[in-house]
Amino acid sequence: MAQNAKRQIDIIAPLENLKIVYVNRSRKLMERVLKSVKMRIITEKRELDTFTKEIIQFSETNDNPIELKQVEHLPFSLLVVDDKEAIWGESQPKKENAQVFWTDDPTQIAILKTSFESLWQKSSNL
């Protein structure tokens, strides 16, 4: 989904999961996304490591800063791309084959965006 992003990605996910996704995608793709796609991320409250700080610095250097907020507990994981498609599921799957749901239905995406916005308002800045 991230490779199709043109405008915006909203994410709710553990920081470790985001780092795994970043490392397992092509560098060219990730640089394009960091340079051109607005990202808002909600993650769990914790100290940022050097790797994460470097990614944030890269996005700022390219005039496309990542907006990052934190909460004590992530209620679920969510990825919304360009308000056109979304994927969501448990925040920390307890089993290997945990269900994840995908949709491109506008009504469902509107509900998920409302959930994201609500948590965004309750989250704290770094």
Backbone torsions as a table, in degrees:
resi	resn	phi	psi	omega
1	MET	NA	-38.6	-177.6
2	ALA	-62.3	-34.0	-178.9
3	GLN	-68.9	-20.7	177.3
4	ASN	-88.0	-9.4	-176.1
5	ALA	-64.2	134.6	178.6
6	LYS	-118.4	-33.4	-169.8
7	ARG	-120.6	-54.9	-172.5
8	GLN	-151.1	143.9	172.9
9	ILE	-128.4	126.7	172.9
10	ASP	-110.0	132.2	-173.1
11	ILE	-133.8	138.0	165.8
12	ILE	-124.1	115.2	-176.6
13	ALA	-167.7	154.7	173.3
14	PRO	-62.8	143.1	-178.9
15	LEU	-57.3	-40.4	179.5
16	GLU	-60.1	-39.7	178.7
17	ASN	-64.4	-40.0	179.4
18	LEU	-64.2	-40.2	178.7
19	LYS	-65.2	-39.1	178.4
20	ILE	-63.3	-43.8	178.1
21	VAL	-61.6	-44.8	-179.1
22	TYR	-59.6	-47.4	-176.6
23	VAL	-67.7	-31.0	-175.9
24	ASN	-92.0	8.4	175.2
25	ARG	-110.7	160.7	-179.6
26	SER	-64.9	144.1	-179.6
27	ARG	-60.3	-39.3	-179.7
28	LYS	-60.9	-44.7	178.8
29	LEU	-62.6	-48.9	-176.3
30	MET	-65.0	-38.0	177.4
31	GLU	-65.5	-39.9	177.8
32	ARG	-61.4	-46.7	-179.5
33	VAL	-62.5	-46.5	-178.7
34	LEU	-65.1	-28.7	-179.1
35	LYS	-84.6	-28.6	-168.3
36	SER	-126.0	-12.3	-175.8
37	VAL	-112.1	127.0	177.5
38	LYS	-68.5	132.9	179.3
39	MET	-126.7	131.9	171.0
40	ARG	-120.1	126.5	-174.5
41	ILE	-127.5	133.3	171.4
42	ILE	-114.0	126.2	-179.7
43	THR	-134.9	177.5	-179.2
44	GLU	-75.0	154.5	-179.2
45	LYS	-69.5	121.7	177.0
46	ARG	-171.5	164.4	178.3
47	GLU	-72.7	137.1	178.9
48	LEU	-78.6	137.8	177.5
49	ASP	-87.3	173.6	-177.2
50	THR	-60.3	-43.4	-179.2
51	PHE	-58.7	-47.3	-179.8
52	THR	-64.1	-41.9	178.5
53	LYS	-61.9	-37.8	178.7
54	GLU	-65.2	-39.5	178.2
55	ILE	-65.0	-44.1	178.5
56	ILE	-62.8	-42.8	178.6
57	GLN	-62.1	-41.5	178.6
58	PHE	-59.2	-44.9	-178.8
59	SER	-65.8	-38.6	178.7
60	GLU	-67.2	-40.4	178.8
61	THR	-61.1	-30.5	-179.4
62	ASN	-96.2	22.4	176.8
63	ASP	54.2	34.9	176.7
64	ASN	-142.3	64.5	-173.9
65	PRO	-63.0	138.3	173.7
66	ILE	-73.4	132.5	173.6
67	GLU	-92.8	119.8	-175.0
68	LEU	-124.1	127.1	176.0
69	LYS	-128.2	163.3	-177.1
70	GLN	-132.2	150.9	173.7
71	VAL	-132.0	160.6	178.2
72	GLU	-63.9	-43.8	-176.0
73	HIS	-137.7	128.0	177.1
74	LEU	-81.4	121.3	-178.1
75	PRO	-74.7	-25.1	-179.6
76	PHE	-168.4	170.8	173.3
77	SER	-103.8	146.8	-176.2
78	LEU	-153.1	141.8	172.9
79	LEU	-137.3	120.5	177.0
80	VAL	-121.1	125.6	-177.5
81	VAL	-114.8	119.5	176.0
82	ASP	52.1	25.6	-177.9
83	ASP	55.9	25.0	-177.5
84	LYS	-116.3	-27.7	178.0
85	GLU	-150.1	154.0	-177.4
86	ALA	-147.0	154.7	174.6
87	ILE	-137.9	136.5	-178.9
88	TRP	-151.0	160.3	-179.9
89	GLY	-176.6	-160.5	-179.6
90	GLU	-62.3	150.1	179.8
91	SER	-69.3	-41.6	176.2
92	GLN	-134.1	92.9	-178.4
93	PRO	-53.4	131.5	-177.9
94	LYS	-88.2	-12.9	177.0
95	LYS	-131.6	156.1	-174.4
96	GLU	-62.4	-35.9	-176.8
97	ASN	-103.4	39.9	179.4
98	ALA	-60.9	144.9	-178.6
99	GLN	-76.6	138.7	174.9
100	VAL	-127.7	140.0	-175.7
101	PHE	-113.0	139.3	178.2
102	TRP	-120.7	145.1	176.3
103	THR	-150.7	151.8	167.6
104	ASP	-125.2	13.9	178.9
105	ASP	-74.6	122.2	-176.9
106	PRO	-56.9	-36.8	-179.9
107	THR	-66.3	-45.5	179.0
108	GLN	-65.9	-39.2	178.7
109	ILE	-64.1	-39.5	177.5
110	ALA	-61.4	-40.2	177.8
111	ILE	-64.6	-45.1	179.8
112	LEU	-65.6	-39.0	176.8
113	LYS	-63.6	-39.3	177.1
114	THR	-62.4	-42.0	177.3
115	SER	-62.6	-43.2	178.2
116	PHE	-61.2	-50.1	-177.5
117	GLU	-60.2	-39.1	178.7
118	SER	-62.5	-47.5	178.9
119	LEU	-67.2	-36.0	177.7
120	TRP	-58.4	-43.4	-179.6
121	GLN	-66.5	-30.6	-178.8
122	LYS	-86.6	-11.2	-176.2
123	SER	-81.6	158.8	178.8
124	SER	-106.7	147.5	177.2
125	ASN	-72.7	159.8	176.4
126	LEU	-72.2	NA	NA
